[in-house]
Amino acid sequence: MRLRQRVLRAATYPLAALVIGTVALFSAAACSSGRPGAATGGAVVRVTERDFRIVVARKQVPAGDVRFVIQNRGPDEHELIIARAPNSRLPLRGDGLTVNEETLERSFLRGLDVPPGSAQELRLHLRRGRYELFCNMFGHYLGGMRAQLVVT
């Protein structure tokens, strides 16, 4: 009798492993939505900064969580400022060369410094609207270091 119980127990192990493996496989498939960025908690926007140029890989993303991956490929440090911008141009300071960040307080989201040759990551929750990504170092905004992102 004991021998028969051991044989029955041994026979159930492969079956149990098969059932557990199948459940794990279907669970993993159910967690994946198949949408880009779903596993990271939102859309991913790749931003490349060079001297007097910002390139945004995606010009439009859905509202919600957005992960920005910023890479500075220029020889100098830059900053990346993200502000909600209902108009086509942001207001300038009296110097005429830099954006007046004080007037953007309500629409200002976040800014960070990006050293040369480095990459940074920034996560934000964005509402629908138009956003301006720019470097506000002296003359960089007017020199072309700006890009737009539309959130739908």
Backbone as CSV, one residue per row, in Angstrom:
resi,resn,N_x,N_y,N_z,CA_x,CA_y,CA_z,C_x,C_y,C_z
1,MET,0.808,-1.188,0.000,0.000,0.000,0.000,0.854,1.255,0.000
2,ARG,1.873,1.296,0.812,2.747,2.475,0.847,3.450,2.697,-0.483
3,LEU,3.864,1.639,-1.112,4.522,1.754,-2.409,3.560,2.371,-3.425
4,ARG,2.317,1.960,-3.412,1.331,2.491,-4.339,1.089,3.984,-4.078
5,GLN,1.057,4.431,-2.828,0.868,5.842,-2.500,2.042,6.680,-3.002
6,ARG,3.259,6.124,-2.849,4.446,6.842,-3.341,4.404,6.975,-4.854
7,VAL,3.988,5.950,-5.557,3.911,5.997,-7.019,2.867,7.026,-7.441
8,LEU,1.716,7.059,-6.761,0.683,8.030,-7.097,1.157,9.467,-6.832
9,ARG,1.847,9.674,-5.701,2.381,11.016,-5.404,3.401,11.435,-6.451
10,ALA,4.301,10.569,-6.825,5.326,10.871,-7.821,4.701,11.197,-9.168
11,ALA,3.605,10.520,-9.491,2.939,10.756,-10.769,2.245,12.120,-10.791
12,THR,1.867,12.637,-9.635,1.172,13.927,-9.613,2.123,15.115,-9.722
13,TYR,3.407,14.961,-9.416,4.355,16.078,-9.490,4.476,16.650,-10.895
14,PRO,4.682,15.854,-11.936,4.755,16.446,-13.276,3.455,17.137,-13.673
15,LEU,2.325,16.568,-13.279,1.045,17.180,-13.587,0.915,18.532,-12.877
16,ALA,1.329,18.588,-11.615,1.275,19.845,-10.863,2.189,20.889,-11.493
17,ALA,3.370,20.483,-11.902,4.305,21.412,-12.544,3.715,21.945,-13.847
18,LEU,3.051,21.088,-14.607,2.427,21.498,-15.854,1.308,22.508,-15.589
19,VAL,0.490,22.252,-14.593,-0.613,23.153,-14.262,-0.070,24.504,-13.790
20,ILE,0.915,24.491,-12.905,1.501,25.733,-12.399,2.151,26.526,-13.524
21,GLY,2.879,25.864,-14.390,3.520,26.534,-15.521,2.509,27.159,-16.462
22,THR,1.418,26.457,-16.732,0.376,26.978,-17.613,-0.293,28.205,-17.001
23,VAL,-0.606,28.134,-15.701,-1.218,29.273,-15.018,-0.291,30.483,-15.045
24,ALA,1.000,30.266,-14.797,1.973,31.364,-14.818,2.054,31.998,-16.201
25,LEU,2.053,31.178,-17.241,2.139,31.679,-18.612,0.923,32.542,-18.956
26,PHE,-0.265,32.067,-18.637,-1.475,32.839,-18.923,-1.560,34.097,-18.066
27,SER,-1.078,34.033,-16.853,-1.081,35.225,-15.992,-0.181,36.298,-16.562
28,ALA,0.997,35.916,-17.036,1.924,36.887,-17.625,1.338,37.500,-18.886
29,ALA,0.678,36.689,-19.692,0.070,37.197,-20.921,-1.079,38.144,-20.610
30,ALA,-1.829,37.858,-19.569,-2.964,38.710,-19.199,-2.504,40.059,-18.682
31,CYS,-1.336,40.142,-18.068,-0.818,41.405,-17.532,-0.321,42.325,-18.628
32,SER,0.030,41.795,-19.771,0.546,42.603,-20.862,-0.606,43.085,-21.727
33,SER,-0.676,44.386,-21.964,-1.761,44.927,-22.773,-1.378,45.023,-24.239
34,GLY,-0.097,44.864,-24.548,0.334,44.969,-25.924,0.541,46.404,-26.380
35,ARG,0.264,47.391,-25.518,0.463,48.789,-25.887,1.870,49.214,-25.533
36,PRO,2.550,50.030,-26.399,3.881,50.509,-26.058,3.828,51.348,-24.791
37,GLY,4.735,51.115,-23.897,4.818,51.895,-22.678,3.920,51.383,-21.567
38,ALA,3.066,50.393,-21.846,2.149,49.912,-20.819,2.900,49.294,-19.653
39,ALA,3.991,48.594,-19.927,4.747,47.952,-18.851,5.486,48.979,-18.000
40,THR,5.725,50.170,-18.534,6.454,51.193,-17.790,5.523,52.198,-17.126
41,GLY,4.214,51.978,-17.246,3.284,52.877,-16.596,2.951,54.120,-17.396
42,GLY,2.958,54.065,-18.705,2.582,55.207,-19.529,3.424,55.314,-20.775
43,ALA,3.194,56.394,-21.500,3.919,56.630,-22.741,5.378,56.978,-22.457
44,VAL,6.235,56.643,-23.392,7.656,56.978,-23.290,7.986,57.980,-24.384
45,VAL,8.611,59.084,-23.993,9.025,60.118,-24.940,10.539,60.262,-24.840
46,ARG,11.223,59.988,-25.931,12.680,60.130,-25.972,13.022,61.532,-26.468
47,VAL,13.877,62.219,-25.706,14.264,63.596,-26.010,15.783,63.635,-26.139
48,THR,16.261,64.204,-27.237,17.703,64.358,-27.443,18.030,65.841,-27.493
49,GLU,19.000,66.246,-26.679,19.454,67.638,-26.668,20.848,67.713,-27.277
50,ARG,21.031,68.698,-28.122,22.338,69.062,-28.673,22.388,70.571,-28.624
51,ASP,23.524,71.129,-28.920,23.600,72.583,-28.910,22.579,73.177,-29.871
52,PHE,21.695,73.987,-29.321,20.671,74.729,-30.028,19.669,73.856,-30.780
53,ARG,19.421,72.650,-30.214,18.441,71.770,-30.839,17.891,70.785,-29.825
54,ILE,16.593,70.608,-29.818,15.933,69.568,-29.038,15.091,68.754,-30.010
55,VAL,15.297,67.452,-29.993,14.534,66.556,-30.855,13.679,65.666,-29.965
56,VAL,12.374,65.656,-30.241,11.433,64.815,-29.503,10.983,63.705,-30.445
57,ALA,11.204,62.456,-30.047,10.903,61.322,-30.915,9.401,61.171,-31.160
58,ARG,8.592,61.475,-30.161,7.130,61.412,-30.314,6.581,62.816,-30.137
59,LYS,5.772,63.246,-31.069,5.202,64.594,-31.010,3.835,64.605,-30.327
60,GLN,3.265,63.407,-30.100,1.942,63.320,-29.511,1.852,62.079,-28.634
61,VAL,1.261,62.243,-27.450,1.066,61.119,-26.523,-0.314,61.253,-25.880
62,PRO,-0.856,60.147,-25.381,-2.132,60.243,-24.676,-1.937,60.843,-23.284
63,ALA,-2.989,61.470,-22.773,-2.941,62.043,-21.426,-2.691,60.941,-20.405
64,GLY,-2.017,61.308,-19.333,-1.710,60.346,-18.275,-0.241,60.367,-17.925
65,ASP,0.258,59.242,-17.459,1.657,59.139,-17.065,2.560,59.104,-18.294
66,VAL,3.601,59.927,-18.257,4.565,59.998,-19.362,5.963,59.904,-18.775
67,ARG,6.775,59.042,-19.367,8.172,58.905,-18.942,9.051,59.515,-20.025
68,PHE,9.776,60.576,-19.644,10.703,61.236,-20.557,12.090,60.645,-20.348
69,VAL,12.736,60.251,-21.427,14.119,59.782,-21.389,14.926,60.825,-22.149
70,ILE,15.732,61.595,-21.415,16.434,62.744,-21.979,17.910,62.422,-22.109
71,GLN,18.462,62.656,-23.281,19.885,62.418,-23.511,20.514,63.695,-24.048
72,ASN,21.612,64.107,-23.419,22.350,65.288,-23.865,23.536,64.818,-24.698
73,ARG,23.479,65.060,-25.989,24.572,64.662,-26.888,25.453,65.846,-27.273
74,GLY,25.276,66.951,-26.575,26.084,68.131,-26.854,27.298,68.193,-25.946
75,PRO,28.217,69.102,-26.233,29.417,69.221,-25.411,29.211,70.033,-24.133
76,ASP,28.053,70.706,-24.009,27.790,71.551,-22.848,26.564,71.061,-22.090
77,GLU,26.476,71.484,-20.832,25.296,71.159,-20.034,24.092,71.931,-20.567
78,HIS,22.939,71.270,-20.552,21.689,71.909,-20.941,20.676,71.634,-19.847
79,GLU,19.553,72.316,-19.949,18.454,72.012,-19.050,17.253,71.652,-19.911
80,LEU,16.342,70.916,-19.323,15.099,70.629,-20.011,13.978,71.088,-19.098
81,ILE,13.208,72.037,-19.592,12.065,72.556,-18.854,10.820,72.171,-19.646
82,ILE,9.819,71.701,-18.935,8.564,71.315,-19.566,7.470,72.201,-18.981
83,ALA,6.779,72.925,-19.864,5.728,73.843,-19.421,4.520,73.690,-20.332
84,ARG,3.362,73.816,-19.749,2.127,73.838,-20.528,2.107,75.170,-21.264
85,ALA,1.866,75.143,-22.564,1.985,76.351,-23.376,0.794,76.490,-24.314
86,PRO,-0.197,77.274,-23.940,-1.359,77.438,-24.817,-1.064,78.277,-26.057
87,ASN,-0.031,79.104,-26.010,0.328,79.950,-27.158,1.512,79.365,-27.904
88,SER,1.743,79.872,-29.112,2.832,79.338,-29.927,4.214,79.747,-29.423
89,ARG,4.305,80.880,-28.731,5.595,81.311,-28.180,5.441,81.599,-26.707
90,LEU,6.470,81.263,-25.959,6.453,81.531,-24.528,6.885,82.973,-24.273
91,PRO,6.430,83.577,-23.169,6.804,84.970,-22.872,8.283,85.081,-22.513
92,LEU,8.920,86.120,-23.058,10.352,86.333,-22.797,10.543,87.339,-21.666
93,ARG,11.703,87.254,-21.020,12.096,88.247,-20.005,12.509,89.538,-20.710
94,GLY,12.851,90.508,-19.923,13.296,91.792,-20.457,14.546,91.690,-21.316
95,ASP,15.373,90.653,-21.079,16.593,90.504,-21.886,16.288,90.074,-23.315
96,GLY,15.065,89.600,-23.559,14.673,89.176,-24.896,15.288,87.871,-25.342
97,LEU,16.033,87.203,-24.460,16.738,85.980,-24.846,16.334,84.738,-24.042
98,THR,15.679,84.952,-22.917,15.290,83.813,-22.078,13.802,83.889,-21.766
99,VAL,13.221,82.719,-21.532,11.801,82.627,-21.210,11.574,83.134,-19.790
100,ASN,10.517,83.894,-19.601,10.159,84.401,-18.291,9.440,83.287,-17.521
101,GLU,10.211,82.514,-16.782,9.669,81.366,-16.062,8.685,81.778,-14.980
102,GLU,8.828,82.983,-14.445,7.924,83.446,-13.388,6.488,83.546,-13.895
103,THR,6.312,83.934,-15.152,4.952,84.028,-15.697,4.383,82.655,-16.035
104,LEU,5.226,81.647,-16.008,4.783,80.280,-16.306,4.478,79.476,-15.053
105,GLU,4.495,80.101,-13.881,4.352,79.356,-12.633,3.198,78.379,-12.642
106,ARG,2.055,78.779,-13.136,0.900,77.890,-13.138,1.058,76.753,-14.138
107,SER,1.753,76.998,-15.234,1.887,75.985,-16.267,3.231,75.259,-16.214
108,PHE,4.119,75.736,-15.368,5.453,75.137,-15.252,5.333,73.768,-14.591
109,LEU,5.891,72.773,-15.208,5.812,71.438,-14.653,7.098,71.017,-13.977
110,ARG,8.174,71.028,-14.736,9.412,70.511,-14.168,10.589,70.909,-15.029
111,GLY,11.719,71.074,-14.397,12.951,71.338,-15.108,14.074,70.554,-14.473
112,LEU,15.034,70.171,-15.272,16.201,69.482,-14.730,17.421,69.776,-15.576
113,ASP,18.581,69.702,-14.932,19.851,69.909,-15.628,20.327,68.578,-16.181
114,VAL,20.866,68.630,-17.407,21.348,67.417,-18.062,22.801,67.647,-18.472
115,PRO,23.748,67.067,-17.734,25.164,67.232,-18.073,25.494,66.629,-19.440
116,PRO,26.555,67.111,-20.084,26.925,66.580,-21.405,27.229,65.087,-21.336
117,GLY,26.762,64.374,-22.370,27.020,62.942,-22.459,26.219,62.090,-21.487
118,SER,25.229,62.669,-20.827,24.466,61.896,-19.840,23.025,61.700,-20.301
119,ALA,22.352,60.810,-19.597,20.934,60.569,-19.834,20.209,60.672,-18.496
120,GLN,19.019,61.233,-18.530,18.205,61.384,-17.331,16.797,60.905,-17.646
121,GLU,16.066,60.614,-16.606,14.683,60.180,-16.769,13.789,61.059,-15.906
122,LEU,12.639,61.371,-16.441,11.690,62.231,-15.737,10.295,61.667,-15.967
123,ARG,9.548,61.490,-14.890,8.171,60.982,-14.992,7.201,62.075,-14.571
124,LEU,6.194,62.299,-15.422,5.179,63.309,-15.151,3.797,62.764,-15.489
125,HIS,2.807,63.333,-14.876,1.425,63.034,-15.232,0.910,64.260,-15.978
126,LEU,0.606,64.093,-17.269,0.228,65.226,-18.106,-1.258,65.197,-18.461
127,ARG,-1.868,66.384,-18.391,-3.249,66.555,-18.841,-3.242,66.879,-20.329
128,ARG,-4.405,66.833,-20.931,-4.520,67.177,-22.342,-4.067,68.621,-22.566
129,GLY,-3.409,68.844,-23.687,-2.971,70.197,-24.018,-1.665,70.187,-24.794
130,ARG,-1.116,71.383,-24.979,0.143,71.541,-25.702,1.217,71.925,-24.704
131,TYR,2.378,71.296,-24.843,3.500,71.529,-23.935,4.720,71.946,-24.732
132,GLU,5.518,72.793,-24.114,6.779,73.242,-24.708,7.912,72.640,-23.891
133,LEU,8.854,72.004,-24.562,10.066,71.483,-23.943,11.188,72.389,-24.413
134,PHE,11.949,72.958,-23.480,12.956,73.924,-23.898,14.117,73.993,-22.912
135,CYS,15.220,74.546,-23.412,16.382,74.871,-22.594,16.359,76.389,-22.435
136,ASN,16.433,76.851,-21.188,16.337,78.293,-20.938,17.676,78.917,-20.579
137,MET,18.761,78.251,-20.930,20.064,78.865,-20.726,20.160,80.054,-21.690
138,PHE,20.973,81.018,-21.371,21.033,82.293,-22.079,21.090,82.098,-23.603
139,GLY,20.013,82.497,-24.283,19.966,82.455,-25.740,19.592,81.117,-26.352
140,HIS,19.505,80.057,-25.567,19.250,78.733,-26.140,17.824,78.596,-26.678
141,TYR,16.838,79.144,-25.962,15.451,79.052,-26.434,15.307,79.720,-27.799
142,LEU,15.788,80.955,-27.909,15.699,81.662,-29.198,16.592,81.034,-30.257
143,GLY,17.648,80.364,-29.814,18.554,79.693,-30.748,17.984,78.403,-31.318
144,GLY,16.818,77.983,-30.827,16.177,76.797,-31.390,16.042,75.617,-30.446
145,MET,16.455,75.772,-29.196,16.356,74.647,-28.259,14.960,74.602,-27.652
146,ARG,14.016,74.207,-28.497,12.635,74.059,-28.051,11.941,73.051,-28.966
147,ALA,10.936,72.413,-28.402,10.139,71.457,-29.151,8.756,71.398,-28.517
148,GLN,7.793,70.961,-29.283,6.426,70.871,-28.771,6.003,69.425,-28.611
149,LEU,5.115,69.212,-27.645,4.517,67.898,-27.402,3.025,68.140,-27.207
150,VAL,2.216,67.393,-27.934,0.766,67.507,-27.809,0.267,66.292,-27.033
151,VAL,-0.525,66.557,-26.005,-1.095,65.500,-25.175,-2.585,65.449,-25.474
152,THR,-3.046,64.291,-25.939,-4.456,64.142,-26.346,-5.278,63.411,-25.303
